[in-house]
């Protein structure tokens, strides 16, 4: 598996696959053709169908600025190798210099057709949770120690920076007010949730309100094009920060302990990314929100020093109960139902932790099995339920 640095990426929203990936592809392409005086980008599949709402055209143009770029939305092309496909073309004096077909495969990662994979070498020797668990049990390692063994101690500086950015996104989101751009007239809700204490608020109600406020804060920052951390994607970026921030404040965990929890969560996210998908265009929202919930549950398990069986159970049950979740963003915007789903998934992660605390040793389903199931389920979903805005809420909602 790859480094956690490939999973946790700091960048601007609202979509890792639709914004961060194409932006990175365009920037790389520009460096390949420094003599070009203009460009053209052709978007296909999900990039074409929801690219305007996800600001794909803006991301590509900004990456190529100040040189002009024409963006074409091709919604007719079929039989694509990947649903997030774009062609980039470079011109000089009206003559074509060269072109490249790129796939934005999720989490900001890109692959270029005809070129060796640009993915860094694997730094982890195992590719399943069962292998990792067996190794850690034999060596007496916790998951964060397993990460350090393979990534080196410098990973903590990276994850501490990731945590600072996650907290910064929460802080910014809690201060912001107004309406999110895009035409749906979605009002920011994080500040209201955070400040409006219930008249007779129990500890449980307060937990729900604060965790949801934090998830809304990051989700709204993402939707507005703010700086967030993919965890594992932009569309699901609010789940992990919300539960980590709340539990840190509630229990006084240090930033380093949070970094250890992010490492454990990263192992789970990496396994899903390696053995299935974290792309909504490929496997629906289960691959984004489901993965984020699974990561958050595992991170909480590490934070509370649960054993490997309990961490596995928490991650498994969090994913299992997102199976089949469709990706149906209204208007192609990462707003409805995306932001609210982050809040719901954050609370589900906490619930998964509680179940793991009580019921771990009665479970029948392994984490590896539920990941395989998620991938097969996602591949079986009709394309209109995989980030095309052609089905579900996106089809039926009438403003």
HUGITA-V341268 format. One record per residue. N is the residue number from 1. PSI is psi in radians with two decimals (none if undefined). NEAR is the number of other ideal C-beta (glycine too) atoms within 12 Angstrom. Layout:
n=(N | N)
psi=(PSI | PSI)
near=(NEAR | NEAR)
This chain:
n=(1 | 2 | 3 | 4 | 5 | 6 | 7 | 8 | 9 | 10 | 11 | 12 | 13 | 14 | 15 | 16 | 17 | 18 | 19 | 20 | 21 | 22 | 23 | 24 | 25 | 26 | 27 | 28 | 29 | 30 | 31 | 32 | 33 | 34 | 35 | 36 | 37 | 38 | 39 | 40 | 41 | 42 | 43 | 44 | 45 | 46 | 47 | 48 | 49 | 50 | 51 | 52 | 53 | 54 | 55 | 56 | 57 | 58 | 59 | 60 | 61 | 62 | 63 | 64 | 65 | 66 | 67 | 68 | 69 | 70 | 71 | 72 | 73 | 74 | 75 | 76 | 77 | 78 | 79 | 80 | 81 | 82 | 83 | 84 | 85 | 86 | 87 | 88 | 89 | 90 | 91 | 92 | 93 | 94 | 95 | 96 | 97 | 98 | 99 | 100 | 101 | 102 | 103 | 104 | 105 | 106 | 107 | 108 | 109 | 110 | 111 | 112 | 113 | 114 | 115 | 116 | 117 | 118 | 119 | 120 | 121 | 122 | 123 | 124 | 125 | 126 | 127 | 128 | 129 | 130 | 131 | 132 | 133 | 134 | 135 | 136 | 137 | 138 | 139 | 140 | 141 | 142 | 143 | 144 | 145 | 146 | 147 | 148 | 149 | 150 | 151 | 152 | 153 | 154 | 155 | 156 | 157 | 158 | 159 | 160 | 161 | 162 | 163 | 164 | 165 | 166 | 167 | 168 | 169 | 170 | 171 | 172 | 173 | 174 | 175 | 176 | 177 | 178 | 179 | 180 | 181 | 182 | 183 | 184 | 185 | 186 | 187 | 188 | 189 | 190 | 191 | 192 | 193 | 194 | 195 | 196 | 197 | 198 | 199 | 200 | 201 | 202 | 203 | 204 | 205 | 206 | 207 | 208 | 209 | 210 | 211 | 212 | 213 | 214 | 215 | 216 | 217 | 218 | 219 | 220 | 221 | 222 | 223 | 224 | 225 | 226 | 227 | 228 | 229 | 230 | 231 | 232 | 233 | 234 | 235 | 236 | 237 | 238 | 239 | 240 | 241 | 242 | 243 | 244 | 245 | 246 | 247 | 248 | 249 | 250 | 251 | 252 | 253 | 254 | 255 | 256 | 257 | 258 | 259 | 260 | 261 | 262 | 263 | 264 | 265 | 266 | 267 | 268 | 269 | 270 | 271 | 272 | 273 | 274 | 275 | 276 | 277 | 278 | 279 | 280 | 281 | 282 | 283 | 284 | 285 | 286 | 287 | 288 | 289 | 290 | 291 | 292 | 293 | 294 | 295 | 296 | 297 | 298 | 299 | 300 | 301 | 302 | 303 | 304 | 305 | 306 | 307 | 308 | 309 | 310 | 311 | 312 | 313 | 314 | 315 | 316 | 317 | 318 | 319 | 320 | 321 | 322 | 323 | 324 | 325 | 326 | 327 | 328 | 329 | 330 | 331 | 332 | 333 | 334 | 335 | 336 | 337 | 338 | 339 | 340 | 341 | 342 | 343 | 344 | 345 | 346 | 347 | 348 | 349 | 350 | 351 | 352 | 353 | 354 | 355 | 356 | 357 | 358 | 359 | 360 | 361 | 362 | 363 | 364 | 365 | 366 | 367 | 368 | 369 | 370 | 371 | 372 | 373 | 374 | 375 | 376 | 377 | 378 | 379 | 380 | 381 | 382 | 383 | 384 | 385 | 386 | 387 | 388 | 389 | 390 | 391 | 392 | 393 | 394 | 395 | 396 | 397 | 398 | 399)
psi=(2.74 | 2.98 | 2.66 | -0.33 | -0.39 | -0.31 | -0.88 | 1.82 | 2.33 | 2.21 | -3.07 | 2.47 | -3.05 | 0.03 | 2.24 | -0.66 | -0.57 | -0.35 | -1.02 | -0.79 | -0.95 | -0.62 | -0.76 | -0.72 | -0.76 | -0.71 | -0.74 | -0.70 | -0.68 | -0.69 | -0.49 | -0.55 | 1.24 | -0.34 | -0.11 | 2.59 | -0.07 | 2.84 | 2.84 | 2.42 | 2.29 | 2.10 | 2.42 | 2.92 | -2.34 | -0.56 | -0.62 | -0.70 | -0.54 | 0.23 | -0.64 | -0.80 | -0.53 | 0.01 | 0.54 | -0.77 | -0.69 | -0.73 | -0.75 | -0.79 | -0.71 | -0.67 | -0.46 | -0.13 | 2.55 | 0.09 | 2.54 | 2.58 | 2.21 | 2.28 | 2.20 | 2.31 | 1.79 | 1.75 | 0.02 | -0.50 | 2.33 | 3.12 | 0.79 | 2.59 | -0.64 | 2.50 | -0.31 | 1.43 | 2.42 | 2.53 | 2.38 | 2.36 | 2.39 | 2.44 | 2.64 | 2.13 | 0.65 | -0.08 | 2.41 | 2.15 | -0.64 | 2.90 | 2.90 | 2.40 | 2.26 | 2.50 | 2.21 | 1.78 | 0.13 | 2.58 | 0.32 | -0.02 | 2.49 | 2.71 | 2.40 | 2.20 | 2.33 | 0.00 | 2.61 | 2.55 | 2.33 | 0.07 | 2.31 | 2.80 | 2.58 | 2.41 | -0.15 | 2.36 | -0.16 | 2.73 | 0.30 | 2.71 | -0.61 | -0.69 | -0.76 | -0.76 | -0.77 | -0.80 | -0.81 | -0.66 | -0.68 | -0.63 | -0.12 | 0.65 | 2.52 | 2.91 | -0.67 | -0.55 | -0.61 | -0.72 | -0.81 | -0.66 | -0.61 | -0.49 | -0.35 | 2.83 | -0.32 | -0.25 | -0.45 | -0.61 | -0.72 | -0.82 | -0.53 | -0.63 | -0.69 | -0.78 | -0.69 | -0.71 | -0.64 | -0.79 | -0.66 | -0.68 | -0.69 | -0.85 | -0.80 | -0.75 | -0.56 | -0.36 | -0.42 | 2.59 | 3.03 | -2.84 | 2.36 | 2.43 | 2.77 | -0.30 | -0.18 | -0.18 | 0.73 | 2.13 | 2.42 | 2.37 | -0.21 | -0.82 | -0.75 | -0.84 | -0.72 | -0.62 | -0.35 | 1.48 | 2.38 | 2.54 | -0.53 | 1.09 | 2.14 | 2.96 | -0.65 | -0.71 | -0.70 | -0.75 | -0.81 | -0.79 | -0.81 | -0.79 | -0.77 | -0.66 | -0.75 | -0.72 | -0.74 | -0.71 | -0.84 | -0.71 | -0.67 | -0.63 | -0.74 | -0.82 | -0.48 | 0.05 | 0.34 | 3.06 | 2.18 | -3.10 | 2.26 | 2.22 | 1.14 | -0.10 | 3.04 | -0.77 | -0.35 | 0.42 | -0.17 | -0.26 | -1.00 | -0.82 | -0.65 | -0.85 | -0.62 | -0.77 | -0.76 | -0.81 | -0.55 | -0.78 | -0.64 | -0.64 | -0.06 | 0.47 | 2.51 | 2.88 | -0.62 | -0.67 | -0.66 | -0.72 | -0.69 | -0.71 | -0.69 | -0.58 | -0.79 | -0.76 | -0.66 | -0.63 | -0.78 | -0.82 | -0.68 | -0.68 | -0.72 | -0.76 | -0.66 | -0.75 | -0.18 | -1.99 | 2.62 | 0.30 | 2.14 | -0.55 | -0.39 | -0.68 | 0.25 | -3.10 | -0.34 | -0.54 | -0.36 | -1.21 | -0.71 | -0.77 | -0.74 | -0.73 | -0.72 | -0.74 | -0.77 | -0.71 | -0.75 | -0.71 | -0.71 | -0.69 | -0.73 | -0.72 | -0.63 | 0.31 | 0.63 | 2.76 | 3.04 | -0.61 | -0.71 | -0.71 | -0.72 | -0.75 | -0.78 | -0.79 | -0.69 | -0.84 | -0.55 | -0.71 | -0.73 | -0.67 | 0.32 | 0.02 | 2.31 | 0.00 | 2.17 | 2.79 | 1.82 | 1.05 | 2.17 | 2.21 | 0.23 | 0.16 | 2.51 | 1.12 | -1.13 | 2.12 | 0.22 | -0.85 | -0.83 | -0.62 | -0.57 | -0.75 | -0.78 | -0.75 | -0.58 | -0.76 | -0.61 | -0.62 | -0.72 | -0.69 | -0.67 | -0.65 | -0.76 | -0.75 | -0.72 | -0.59 | -0.58 | -0.63 | 0.13 | -0.85 | 0.15 | -0.03 | 2.75 | -0.36 | 2.28 | 2.80 | -0.75 | -0.67 | -0.72 | -0.53 | -0.77 | -0.71 | -0.74 | -0.76 | -0.79 | -0.70 | -0.78 | -0.72 | -0.44 | -0.25 | 2.46 | 2.55 | -0.52 | -0.20 | 0.27 | 1.23 | 0.60 | -0.18 | 0.53 | -0.05 | 3.08 | -2.48 | -0.62 | -0.57 | -0.73 | -0.36 | 2.27 | 1.96 | none)
near=(33 | 29 | 28 | 45 | 31 | 33 | 47 | 47 | 40 | 28 | 35 | 33 | 47 | 48 | 50 | 51 | 58 | 57 | 49 | 43 | 46 | 48 | 42 | 35 | 43 | 41 | 28 | 24 | 35 | 32 | 17 | 23 | 27 | 14 | 16 | 28 | 19 | 26 | 37 | 32 | 44 | 32 | 46 | 35 | 38 | 50 | 49 | 37 | 37 | 44 | 45 | 30 | 38 | 50 | 35 | 46 | 32 | 29 | 40 | 45 | 27 | 25 | 34 | 36 | 17 | 12 | 26 | 17 | 35 | 20 | 32 | 24 | 26 | 22 | 25 | 14 | 22 | 13 | 11 | 29 | 21 | 30 | 43 | 46 | 41 | 51 | 34 | 44 | 32 | 32 | 24 | 17 | 11 | 12 | 14 | 18 | 23 | 22 | 23 | 31 | 29 | 40 | 37 | 50 | 42 | 46 | 50 | 41 | 38 | 40 | 28 | 29 | 22 | 13 | 17 | 9 | 17 | 20 | 22 | 16 | 14 | 17 | 26 | 34 | 14 | 25 | 22 | 27 | 43 | 23 | 24 | 37 | 32 | 18 | 25 | 30 | 20 | 12 | 15 | 12 | 24 | 31 | 46 | 36 | 24 | 37 | 41 | 28 | 24 | 30 | 33 | 15 | 18 | 18 | 32 | 26 | 18 | 29 | 40 | 24 | 23 | 39 | 37 | 24 | 31 | 45 | 32 | 24 | 45 | 45 | 24 | 28 | 45 | 31 | 20 | 28 | 19 | 18 | 17 | 34 | 23 | 29 | 16 | 26 | 16 | 29 | 20 | 31 | 33 | 45 | 24 | 21 | 31 | 30 | 16 | 17 | 15 | 16 | 7 | 8 | 14 | 12 | 12 | 15 | 18 | 21 | 25 | 26 | 29 | 36 | 43 | 39 | 39 | 47 | 53 | 43 | 46 | 54 | 54 | 50 | 41 | 50 | 50 | 33 | 29 | 35 | 30 | 48 | 49 | 50 | 59 | 50 | 58 | 54 | 57 | 55 | 61 | 54 | 59 | 59 | 54 | 51 | 55 | 51 | 41 | 37 | 32 | 30 | 19 | 20 | 18 | 11 | 26 | 16 | 23 | 21 | 28 | 36 | 37 | 36 | 48 | 51 | 47 | 48 | 50 | 53 | 55 | 55 | 53 | 46 | 45 | 52 | 45 | 34 | 31 | 39 | 42 | 53 | 48 | 50 | 52 | 43 | 47 | 44 | 47 | 45 | 50 | 56 | 52 | 53 | 58 | 59 | 54 | 57 | 56 | 57 | 53 | 53 | 54 | 52 | 45 | 44 | 41 | 29 | 20 | 30 | 23 | 38 | 26 | 35 | 45 | 44 | 38 | 50 | 57 | 43 | 39 | 51 | 52 | 33 | 28 | 42 | 34 | 26 | 38 | 38 | 53 | 39 | 50 | 32 | 33 | 42 | 42 | 55 | 42 | 34 | 33 | 53 | 47 | 31 | 39 | 54 | 41 | 34 | 47 | 50 | 35 | 38 | 51 | 41 | 28 | 45 | 37 | 25 | 28 | 35 | 24 | 17 | 20 | 27 | 14 | 13 | 23 | 13 | 25 | 25 | 44 | 29 | 24 | 39 | 42 | 28 | 28 | 45 | 31 | 21 | 30 | 40 | 23 | 19 | 32 | 20 | 29 | 24 | 34 | 42 | 53 | 36 | 40 | 27 | 24 | 26 | 29 | 34 | 18 | 15 | 18 | 9 | 14)
